[in-house]
Amino acid sequence: MKSFLALLSLPFCLAAVADPQKQLLELANAGNGLIKLDSNTFDLLTSPKRTWSVSVQLTAMDSRRKCTPCKDFDPSWQAVAKAWSTVAKPHRDEHFFATLDFDDGQTTFQKLGLQSAPVVYVYPAAQGPRAPANGKVSPMKYDFTNGFDPAPLAESLSKHTPVAIPYSDPIDWGRYISFGIAGLAFLVVLRFIQPILQNRWTWAIITVGVSLVMTSGYMFTRIRASPYNGGPGNWIAAGFQNQFGQEVNVVAGIYGLLSMSFLMLVMVVPYQSSPARQRVQVYLWNGVFIVVYSVLVSLFRVKNRGYPFKLFL
């Protein structure tokens, strides 16, 4: 009688063992949604009779392989696979995430002709309602053009899953904490520099500095993406329609000296109590103004040999 019952139950046992999707589901549950493969389970997972789709990472995580890209990409792969494990079971059971390490499946790597890692393949369903209408069931290789970030990976793989992978970037608490600390530090520093910021001379110096830089051609060189100079010893661009970045520094310095000499003559020299000192400063700042202006005019002549004006130099 027992033998008869055993014979009756044999077909059901064979059916349970022969059900590959059930076996894959057990492997996925054991790996928290990510199947760890070897060459045999890889063949089972990518069977030509599969009614499910698959995303497979082929990697080499052992330190002996010295695969730095593999270690860099693995956290992103793990994050996307974990996000897929939160999908409702009816959809989750129709697509599997798996990883095959080189040391666990060298024959598979050789069969696929892989010479580098990591590689991600997506195998669409070969049979059943989810099989592609065009009949193309060959694996598709993920393009790492966007790097190893998990977001573009999830977006790309979602084109082959029953529903979109619900991945979202984790909250970067470190970033917010850094901003908070920086904000507090700014408030503390502001308390000490507030008198400087409220001083009109501070803003006057800033305004004059910005004006000198802008009128010296800074925006001109930025818009045209001009080089800083033309090589060793060549910092003056020929023609009035060209300018090097180094010229901006020189012209701003010249304008600054001209402005300072003029301001000294207007705002400082008249209030000197000593006539002798006042006379010396008049000669000094007039001399600075004339010499510096002569340098500016000579710069124009260097840029354009046809410039008609000249002053001393």
C-alpha positions in Angstrom: 0.0 0.0 0.0 2.8 2.4 0.9 4.6 1.6 -2.4 1.4 2.3 -4.3 1.0 5.7 -2.6 4.6 6.5 -3.3 4.1 5.8 -6.9 1.0 8.0 -7.0 2.9 11.0 -5.4 5.9 10.6 -7.7 4.5 12.7 -10.6 3.7 15.6 -8.2 7.2 15.5 -6.7 8.7 15.5 -10.2 6.5 18.4 -11.2 7.6 20.4 -8.2 11.2 19.7 -8.8 10.8 20.3 -12.5 9.2 23.8 -12.0 12.2 26.1 -12.7 10.4 29.3 -11.8 9.5 28.0 -8.4 13.1 27.1 -7.8 14.2 30.6 -8.9 11.7 32.1 -6.5 13.2 30.1 -3.7 16.7 31.3 -4.6 15.5 34.9 -4.8 13.8 34.7 -1.4 17.0 33.2 0.0 19.0 36.1 -1.3 16.6 38.9 -0.3 15.5 39.4 -3.9 18.9 38.9 -5.5 19.9 35.4 -6.8 23.5 34.4 -6.4 24.3 32.3 -9.5 26.7 29.6 -10.6 27.0 28.2 -14.1 24.2 25.7 -13.6 21.7 28.2 -12.1 22.7 30.7 -14.8 21.6 28.2 -17.5 18.4 27.6 -15.6 17.7 31.3 -15.2 18.3 32.1 -18.9 16.6 29.0 -20.2 15.2 29.4 -23.8 11.9 28.2 -22.4 11.7 31.0 -19.7 8.4 32.8 -19.3 10.1 35.4 -17.0 12.6 38.2 -17.7 16.0 38.5 -16.0 18.6 41.2 -15.2 22.0 39.7 -14.6 25.2 41.3 -13.3 28.4 39.5 -14.3 31.1 40.7 -12.0 34.4 39.7 -10.3 34.3 40.8 -6.7 37.2 38.7 -5.3 40.1 40.9 -4.3 42.4 38.6 -6.4 40.7 39.9 -9.5 41.5 43.5 -8.7 38.3 44.7 -10.4 37.8 48.2 -9.0 34.9 49.0 -11.3 33.1 45.8 -10.1 33.3 47.1 -6.5 32.3 50.6 -7.5 29.2 49.4 -9.4 28.0 46.6 -7.0 26.4 49.0 -4.4 24.2 50.5 -7.2 23.2 47.1 -8.4 22.3 46.0 -4.9 20.2 49.2 -4.4 18.2 48.7 -7.6 17.7 45.0 -6.8 16.5 45.9 -3.3 14.1 48.4 -4.8 12.7 45.7 -7.1 12.1 43.4 -4.1 9.5 45.9 -2.7 7.3 45.5 -5.8 4.0 43.6 -5.4 4.6 39.8 -5.6 2.6 39.2 -8.9 5.0 41.5 -10.7 8.1 40.7 -8.8 7.8 37.0 -9.6 7.9 37.8 -13.3 11.4 39.4 -13.3 14.5 38.3 -11.5 17.7 40.1 -10.4 20.8 37.9 -10.3 24.6 38.1 -9.9 27.2 35.8 -11.4 30.7 36.1 -10.0 33.6 35.1 -12.2 34.9 32.6 -9.7 31.5 30.9 -9.6 30.9 30.8 -13.3 34.1 30.8 -15.4 32.6 28.6 -18.0 29.7 31.0 -18.5 32.1 34.0 -18.9 34.0 32.0 -21.5 30.8 31.0 -23.3 29.7 34.7 -23.4 33.2 35.8 -24.5 33.5 38.3 -21.7 37.0 39.9 -21.2 36.0 42.5 -18.7 33.5 43.2 -15.9 31.1 44.4 -14.7 28.6 43.6 -17.4 24.8 43.7 -17.1 22.6 41.7 -19.4 18.8 41.8 -19.7 17.1 38.7 -20.9 13.5 39.2 -22.0 10.9 36.5 -21.6 11.2 33.9 -24.3 7.7 32.4 -24.1 4.4 33.3 -22.7 2.4 36.6 -22.7 5.5 38.7 -21.9 7.5 37.5 -24.8 8.5 40.4 -27.2 6.1 40.7 -30.1 9.0 41.0 -32.5 10.3 37.7 -31.4 13.8 39.0 -30.4 14.7 37.2 -27.1 18.4 37.6 -27.2 20.0 39.4 -24.2 20.5 43.2 -24.3 23.6 44.7 -22.8 23.3 47.7 -20.4 25.3 50.7 -21.6 27.4 52.4 -18.8 27.4 55.7 -20.6 25.8 57.3 -17.5 28.4 55.8 -15.2 27.6 53.5 -12.3 24.8 55.6 -10.7 21.8 53.6 -9.7 19.1 56.0 -11.0 19.9 55.7 -14.7 20.4 52.0 -14.2 16.9 51.6 -12.7 15.4 53.8 -15.4 17.0 51.6 -18.2 16.0 48.3 -16.6 12.4 49.5 -16.0 11.9 49.2 -19.8 12.1 45.5 -19.4 10.3 44.9 -16.2 6.5 44.3 -15.7 6.3 47.6 -13.8 8.8 50.4 -13.2 11.4 49.8 -10.6 10.5 52.0 -7.6 14.0 53.3 -7.0 14.7 56.7 -5.5 18.0 58.2 -4.3 18.4 57.9 -0.5 18.3 61.1 1.5 21.8 62.5 1.8 21.7 63.5 5.5 25.4 64.3 5.4 24.8 67.0 2.9 22.0 68.6 4.9 24.1 68.4 8.1 27.0 70.1 6.3 24.8 72.9 5.0 23.4 73.3 8.5 26.9 73.5 10.1 28.0 75.9 7.3 25.0 78.1 8.0 25.7 78.3 11.7 29.3 79.0 11.1 28.3 81.8 8.7 26.0 83.4 11.4 28.9 83.3 13.9 31.3 84.8 11.5 28.7 87.4 10.4 28.5 88.6 14.0 32.2 89.5 14.0 32.4 90.9 10.4 29.1 92.8 10.6 30.9 96.2 11.2 33.0 95.6 8.1 30.0 94.8 6.0 28.2 97.9 7.2 31.1 100.1 6.4 30.6 102.2 3.3 34.2 102.0 2.3 34.0 98.2 2.1 31.2 98.4 -0.5 33.0 101.2 -2.2 36.1 99.1 -2.7 34.1 96.1 -3.9 32.2 98.3 -6.4 35.4 99.9 -7.7 37.1 96.5 -8.0 34.1 94.9 -9.9 33.9 98.0 -12.2 37.6 97.8 -13.0 37.5 94.1 -13.8 34.4 94.4 -16.0 35.5 97.5 -17.9 38.9 95.7 -18.5 37.3 93.1 -20.7 36.6 90.2 -18.2 33.1 89.4 -19.6 34.5 89.8 -23.2 37.0 87.0 -22.6 34.6 84.8 -20.7 31.9 85.0 -23.4 34.4 84.2 -26.1 36.3 81.6 -24.0 39.6 83.3 -24.8 42.8 81.7 -23.6 44.7 83.2 -20.7 47.7 84.0 -22.9 49.1 83.1 -26.3 52.2 81.3 -24.9 55.3 82.3 -23.0 55.9 86.0 -23.3 52.8 86.5 -25.5 50.0 88.0 -23.4 48.8 90.8 -25.8 46.3 89.6 -28.5 46.6 91.5 -31.8 43.6 93.6 -32.8 40.9 95.4 -30.8 38.5 92.5 -31.3 40.7 90.0 -29.5 41.9 89.9 -25.9 43.7 87.4 -23.7 42.7 86.7 -20.1 46.1 88.0 -18.9 45.4 91.4 -20.6 42.4 91.8 -18.3 44.6 91.7 -15.3 47.1 94.2 -16.7 44.4 96.6 -18.0 42.5 96.4 -14.7 45.7 97.3 -12.8 46.4 100.2 -15.2 42.8 101.5 -14.7 43.2 101.1 -10.9 46.4 103.1 -10.8 44.8 105.9 -12.9 41.8 106.0 -10.7 43.9 106.0 -7.5 46.1 108.8 -8.7 43.0 110.9 -9.6 41.4 110.3 -6.3 44.5 111.2 -4.4 44.7 114.5 -6.3 41.1 115.3 -5.5 40.5 113.8 -2.1 43.8 113.8 -0.3 46.2 116.4 -1.6 43.9 119.4 -1.1 43.7 118.6 2.7 47.5 118.5 3.4 48.4 121.0 6.1 52.0 121.4 4.9 52.4 123.3 1.6 55.7 121.5 0.9 54.1 118.1 1.4 51.2 119.1 -0.7 53.5 120.3 -3.6 55.4 117.0 -3.5 52.2 114.9 -3.7 50.9 117.0 -6.6 54.0 116.3 -8.5 54.0 112.6 -7.5 50.4 111.8 -8.4 50.5 113.8 -11.6 53.6 112.0 -12.6 52.0 108.6 -11.8 48.9 109.6 -13.8 50.9 110.7 -16.9 53.3 107.7 -16.9 50.5 105.1 -16.4 48.3 106.7 -19.0 51.3 106.6 -21.4 51.6 102.9 -20.7 47.9 102.4 -21.5 48.2 104.3 -24.8 51.3 102.3 -25.8 49.4 99.1 -25.1 46.8 100.2 -27.6 49.5 100.8 -30.1 50.9 97.3 -29.5 47.5 95.8 -30.1 47.0 97.8 -33.3 50.0 99.2 -35.1 47.8 101.8 -36.8 46.7 103.5 -33.6 47.6 107.2 -34.2 48.2 108.4 -30.6 51.3 108.4 -28.4 52.3 109.9 -25.1 56.0 109.6 -24.1 56.3 105.8 -24.6 
